[in-house]
Amino acid sequence: MAIRTLAVNVFMDVVRKKALYVLVLFGAALLLAIPVIPSFGLGVQLDLFRDLALGLTSLFGVVIVIAVGVNQVPGEVERRTVYNILSKPVGRTGFIVGKTLGLILTMAVVMAAMTTMSVIGTAVYFGRVELGLYAAGWAMFMEVTLIGAFVVMVSTVASPPVTTMLTIAFYFVGHVKTALLAPLVREGISSVVIAAANVIPTLENLNVNDLAAHGAPVPVGRLALLTLYALAYAAAFTLIAIAAFSRKDL
């Protein structure tokens, strides 16, 4: 009960701070994008719009999860409200779990809203109800869930600016890791180095935007596997965060 309350409070705090107004910016960006789509055939225009909508959803999702997540732990410590929370039947483990679940809840609402805006956009402007965009939306939600857990983990030991920089680096490395490792594997680099690199999740494994942008169905099996992949890493990051926060001198 205490963890659920803490998670809901994270979401309500984001609402009170009007951070979700960024969704208005997302909607405006979609509207402004319509006139600049080249006047090709309807099918090509639709593909371009889907690609643009998914790209914006991914970008906004990553920005929001970082902006909301970096202050969840340091903010409570700096305001000293963490003592009030820990004095209740929550504990340090419950505190980290609650903060992480609250961030995930927030991102679930954000990603669902942005994906729905994209579906409405295709229906209004192209006369097509593209429910397949929800598959891509789920995959992107899994990505921001993983990133959110990473943000909370790092924020237990680092300041918000450092957490932001490390998360941005984590995001880019996670997406280009395969391309970076390919030539090293061909050159026979140490398996130890390869194993160390594989500690960082391959975020491209969570990317199904290419399929969704062209209207192709995303296999359920692939969605299930990427869900397990993301949740496994998110759980691991949460356990590390719990261990780090348990040792933190407050």
Order of alpha helices (4+ residues) and beta strands (2+ residues): alpha-alpha-alpha-alpha-alpha-alpha-alpha-alpha-alpha-alpha-alpha
